[in-house]
Amino acid sequence: MQNNDAYPKNVKLPDGSTVELRRMTKDDRDAVLSFARALPQEDLLFLRVDLTEEGVVDDWISNVVSGRSLALVAYDSDGLIGYAAVHRNPTSWTRHLGEVRVNVSPQYRSRGLGRALTSNVFDLASELGLKKLTAHMTTDQRGAQAAFRRLGFIPEALLADYVQDRTGTTRDMVIMSFDIEGHTDQALGTVKL
């Protein structure tokens, strides 16, 4: 059940600036492309998908329209400054999981925008009926790991040489998770394989 009444909304950041959060729609396509194309090269190394490509953004919009993904976009008076999305996998045994993806423009980092976006993603996850959220990042992304820890995510896995950046360099990936309803007894017990 979609709660479209909550957005758009203005959010005041800790530094006193105000930004607008709203649900992503097809009308945000060009703004997403401009946002991604303005990111520093080192940021582009870590994108799960290449948001500088029109077809990739079109696929994302298609997933939002179909309800497979939900996303919030943040704007200031100059344009798009960040986004947070929850992507779900329709596979039957992982349909309760959602992957969180967040990106903030360099001029808004360490100003509370990432935290504001991420905390609002919990509403989207509930809307999708998800039970657990995951966040995937490389070990190099220490700031992102710290931000997710502050929100209650815990590291669950470290996968060596699991991802390859745009230059072909392999990197270790950290998977962090947040159980929306708390850990189950199985998660607290010993897993026997």
C-alpha positions as CSV (number, residue, x, y, z in Angstrom):
1,M,0.0,0.0,0.0
2,Q,1.6,3.3,-1.1
3,N,1.6,6.2,1.2
4,N,2.1,9.0,-1.2
5,D,0.8,11.6,1.3
6,A,4.2,11.7,3.1
7,Y,6.0,13.2,0.1
8,P,7.1,15.7,-1.0
9,K,8.4,17.0,2.3
10,N,11.0,19.5,3.3
11,V,13.7,18.2,5.6
12,K,16.0,20.5,7.6
13,L,19.5,19.3,7.8
14,P,21.7,19.8,10.9
15,D,23.6,22.7,9.2
16,G,20.3,24.6,8.9
17,S,19.8,24.1,5.1
18,T,16.4,22.7,3.9
19,V,16.0,20.2,1.1
20,E,13.0,18.6,-0.5
21,L,12.5,14.8,-0.5
22,R,10.0,13.4,-2.9
23,R,9.3,10.1,-4.6
24,M,11.2,9.4,-7.7
25,T,9.1,9.4,-10.9
26,K,9.9,9.3,-14.6
27,D,10.1,13.1,-14.5
28,D,13.4,12.7,-12.5
29,R,15.1,10.9,-15.4
30,D,17.2,13.8,-16.7
31,A,18.0,15.0,-13.3
32,V,19.4,11.6,-12.3
33,L,21.5,11.5,-15.4
34,S,22.9,15.0,-14.7
35,F,23.5,14.0,-11.1
36,A,25.4,10.9,-12.0
37,R,27.4,12.5,-14.7
38,A,28.6,15.2,-12.3
39,L,29.9,12.8,-9.7
40,P,33.7,12.5,-9.3
41,Q,35.3,9.6,-11.2
42,E,36.2,7.8,-7.9
43,D,32.4,7.8,-7.0
44,L,31.5,6.2,-10.3
45,L,33.9,3.3,-9.6
46,F,31.5,2.2,-6.8
47,L,28.1,2.5,-8.5
48,R,26.3,-0.9,-8.7
49,V,25.0,0.2,-12.1
50,D,26.2,2.9,-14.5
51,L,23.8,5.7,-13.9
52,T,25.5,7.8,-16.5
53,E,23.9,5.6,-19.1
54,E,20.4,6.5,-20.3
55,G,19.3,2.9,-20.7
56,V,20.3,2.1,-17.1
57,V,18.3,5.0,-15.7
58,D,15.4,4.1,-17.9
59,D,15.5,0.5,-16.5
60,W,15.6,2.0,-13.0
61,I,12.6,4.2,-13.7
62,S,10.8,1.2,-15.1
63,N,11.4,-0.7,-11.9
64,V,10.1,2.2,-9.9
65,V,6.9,2.4,-12.0
66,S,6.4,-1.3,-11.7
67,G,6.9,-1.2,-7.9
68,R,9.9,-3.5,-7.9
69,S,11.9,-0.6,-6.5
70,L,11.0,2.5,-4.6
71,A,13.2,5.6,-4.5
72,L,13.3,9.0,-2.9
73,V,15.1,11.9,-4.5
74,A,16.5,15.0,-2.8
75,Y,16.5,18.4,-4.4
76,D,17.8,21.8,-3.4
77,S,17.2,25.0,-5.4
78,D,19.9,24.0,-7.9
79,G,18.7,20.5,-8.7
80,L,19.0,16.8,-7.6
81,I,21.5,16.4,-4.8
82,G,21.0,12.8,-3.8
83,Y,18.8,9.7,-3.8
84,A,17.9,6.6,-1.7
85,A,16.3,3.5,-3.1
86,V,15.1,0.2,-2.0
87,H,15.3,-2.6,-4.6
88,R,13.6,-5.9,-4.0
89,N,14.2,-9.2,-5.7
90,P,11.0,-11.0,-6.7
91,T,12.7,-14.4,-6.3
92,S,10.5,-16.4,-3.9
93,W,13.1,-17.2,-1.3
94,T,14.4,-13.6,-1.1
95,R,11.2,-11.7,-1.6
96,H,11.4,-10.4,2.0
97,L,14.8,-8.7,1.4
98,G,15.4,-5.2,0.1
99,E,18.7,-3.7,-0.9
100,V,19.3,-0.1,0.0
101,R,21.3,2.2,-2.3
102,V,22.1,5.7,-1.3
103,N,24.2,8.4,-3.1
104,V,24.7,12.0,-2.1
105,S,26.5,14.8,-4.1
106,P,29.9,15.7,-2.8
107,Q,28.8,19.2,-1.6
108,Y,26.1,17.6,0.7
109,R,28.3,14.9,2.3
110,S,28.8,15.1,6.0
111,R,25.8,17.4,6.3
112,G,23.1,14.9,7.3
113,L,21.5,14.4,3.9
114,G,22.6,10.7,3.6
115,R,21.2,10.0,7.0
116,A,17.9,11.8,6.2
117,L,17.5,9.8,3.0
118,T,18.4,6.5,4.5
119,S,16.1,6.9,7.5
120,N,13.2,7.7,5.1
121,V,14.0,4.5,3.2
122,F,12.6,2.5,6.2
123,D,9.2,3.8,5.3
124,L,9.6,2.6,1.7
125,A,10.7,-0.8,2.9
126,S,7.7,-1.1,5.1
127,E,5.5,-0.2,2.2
128,L,7.0,-3.0,0.2
129,G,6.4,-5.5,3.1
130,L,10.1,-6.2,3.5
131,K,11.5,-7.8,6.6
132,K,15.2,-7.3,6.1
133,L,17.4,-4.6,4.4
134,T,20.9,-5.1,3.1
135,A,23.5,-2.6,2.0
136,H,26.4,-3.6,-0.1
137,M,29.6,-1.6,-0.3
138,T,33.3,-2.1,-0.8
139,T,35.7,-2.1,2.2
140,D,37.1,1.2,0.8
141,Q,33.8,3.0,1.6
142,R,34.4,3.5,5.3
143,G,32.2,6.6,5.5
144,A,29.2,4.6,4.1
145,Q,29.8,1.7,6.5
146,A,29.9,4.1,9.5
147,A,26.7,5.8,8.3
148,F,24.9,2.5,8.0
149,R,26.2,1.4,11.4
150,R,24.8,4.5,13.0
151,L,21.4,3.5,11.6
152,G,21.6,0.1,13.2
153,F,22.9,-2.0,10.3
154,I,25.4,-4.7,11.2
155,P,28.2,-6.3,9.0
156,E,27.2,-9.8,8.1
157,A,29.7,-10.8,5.4
158,L,33.0,-9.9,3.8
159,L,33.5,-11.3,0.4
160,A,37.0,-11.2,-0.9
161,D,37.6,-9.8,-4.4
162,Y,33.9,-10.0,-5.0
163,V,33.3,-6.8,-7.1
164,Q,35.2,-5.3,-9.9
165,D,35.2,-1.6,-10.4
166,R,35.1,0.2,-13.8
167,T,38.9,-0.1,-14.1
168,G,38.8,-3.9,-13.7
169,T,40.3,-3.8,-10.2
170,T,38.7,-6.3,-7.8
171,R,37.7,-5.2,-4.4
172,D,36.3,-6.8,-1.3
173,M,32.6,-6.3,-0.6
174,V,30.9,-5.8,2.8
175,I,27.3,-6.8,3.2
176,M,25.5,-5.1,6.1
177,S,21.9,-5.8,7.2
178,F,19.1,-4.5,9.3
179,D,16.3,-6.7,10.5
180,I,13.2,-4.7,10.5
181,E,11.4,-7.0,12.8
182,G,14.5,-8.1,14.8
183,H,16.6,-11.2,14.4
184,T,14.9,-14.6,14.3
185,D,16.0,-17.5,16.6
186,Q,17.7,-19.0,13.6
187,A,19.9,-16.0,13.1
188,L,20.9,-16.1,16.8
189,G,21.6,-19.9,16.8
190,T,24.4,-21.9,15.2
191,V,23.9,-22.6,11.5
192,K,24.8,-26.1,10.6
193,L,25.7,-26.8,7.0
